[in-house]
Structures are given as structure tokens and as C-alpha cells.
């Protein structure tokens, strides 16, 4: 039982450390961000062609990119959680 408490407390400490690192990283990124003048794809579309470029293509790619980000983040978190559950189940079934 003592081994479980030690493992549990070290896991909580590790999670707290990771959350603190993520929080500090997000705080640094948020504080150093410059105001955006335009999304990169729209800006590129305007500067690349004659008569202002292909603005429709710029909007298409920027919307596609912005719409895919939540799915990529949630999918990454889900995959990480799946791996952690699988690892925990594997270590629980090992004979001691």
C-alpha cells in the first residue's frame, strides 16, 4: 500500500510540474505576442498576385487552418490520455 501512495504522490508532483511549465510557457507567449495586422494566408494572397491577389484562396486556407487546430489539439490530448491509460493498465497487470 505504501508503494501505491509513493507512486501516486510522485505522479501528482509530476503533473503539477508539467502544468506549471505549460502555464509559464503560455504566459511568456501571450506577453510577447505582437498585435497581428492580418492573418498570414490573407496577407500572402494579397501580396502575391496582381490586382490584390487571390483573396478567396487566402480566406479558404486560413479558415481551414483555424478550423483544424481544435481537432488537432483535442486529438493529441486524447492520444496522450490513451497512451497513459494503456501504460497504467500494463503496469497494473505485471506480477510483483
C-alpha positions in Angstrom: 0.0 0.0 0.0 2.9 2.3 0.8 4.3 1.8 -2.7 1.0 3.0 -4.2 1.0 6.2 -2.1 4.6 6.9 -3.1 3.8 6.4 -6.8 0.6 8.4 -6.6 2.3 11.4 -4.9 5.2 11.3 -7.4 2.7 11.3 -10.2 0.8 14.3 -8.8 4.1 16.1 -8.4 5.0 15.4 -12.0 1.6 16.6 -13.2 1.9 19.8 -11.1 5.4 20.4 -12.6 4.1 19.9 -16.2 1.2 22.2 -15.6 3.5 24.9 -14.1 5.8 24.6 -17.1 2.9 24.9 -19.6 1.4 27.8 -17.7 4.7 29.7 -17.7 5.2 28.9 -21.4 1.7 30.2 -22.3 2.3 33.3 -20.2 5.6 34.0 -22.0 4.0 33.6 -25.4 1.0 35.7 -24.5 3.1 38.5 -23.1 5.5 38.6 -26.1 2.9 38.5 -28.9 2.7 41.5 -31.2 -0.6 42.7 -32.5 -1.4 40.9 -35.7 -2.2 43.1 -38.8 -3.7 40.3 -40.8 -3.7 36.6 -40.9 -0.6 35.2 -42.7 -2.6 33.5 -45.5 -4.7 36.5 -46.4 -1.6 38.8 -46.3 0.3 36.4 -48.6 -2.7 36.2 -51.0 -2.9 40.0 -51.2 0.8 40.5 -51.9 1.4 37.6 -54.3 -0.9 38.4 -57.2 -1.9 41.3 -59.4 -5.0 43.3 -58.5 -4.6 42.4 -54.8 -4.1 38.6 -55.3 -6.4 35.8 -54.8 -8.2 36.8 -51.6 -10.6 33.9 -51.8 -7.8 31.4 -51.7 -6.3 33.2 -48.7 -9.5 33.1 -46.8 -10.0 29.4 -47.7 -6.6 28.3 -46.3 -6.8 30.5 -43.2 -10.2 29.2 -42.3 -9.2 25.7 -43.0 -6.1 26.1 -40.7 -8.1 27.7 -37.9 -10.8 25.1 -38.1 -8.3 22.2 -37.9 -6.5 23.4 -34.8 -9.1 22.4 -32.2 -9.3 19.0 -33.7 -5.5 18.6 -33.7 -5.2 19.7 -30.1 -8.1 17.5 -28.8 -6.8 14.6 -30.9 -3.3 15.0 -29.4 -4.6 15.2 -25.9 -6.8 12.1 -26.5 -3.9 10.1 -27.9 -1.8 11.1 -24.9 -4.5 10.0 -22.5 -4.9 6.7 -24.3 -1.2 6.0 -24.0 -1.2 6.8 -20.3 -4.2 4.6 -19.7 -2.6 1.8 -21.6 0.6 2.2 -19.7 -1.2 2.2 -16.4 -3.1 -1.0 -17.3 0.0 -2.7 -18.4 1.9 -1.9 -15.2 -1.1 -3.0 -13.1 -1.2 -6.4 -14.7 2.5 -7.1 -14.1 3.2 -9.6 -11.3 5.1 -8.2 -8.3 
